[in-house]
């Protein structure tokens, strides 16, 4: 079964920010991935080349 993500923001023709089913934000890259895409479109893992999970780093002293 393919994992799907919902587009949150289109950064350019090849890079989009998306939210996966668990609510994690991911940066997806793939040739033409953002071309003619719209916010809230569904992207399957078959169409992306590279996925980077975005996390918040909190530094404490």
Secondary structure, DSSP 8 states (H G I E B T S, - for coil): ---EEEEEEE-SSSEEEEEETTS-EEEEE-TTTTTT--TT-EEEGGG-SEEEE--------
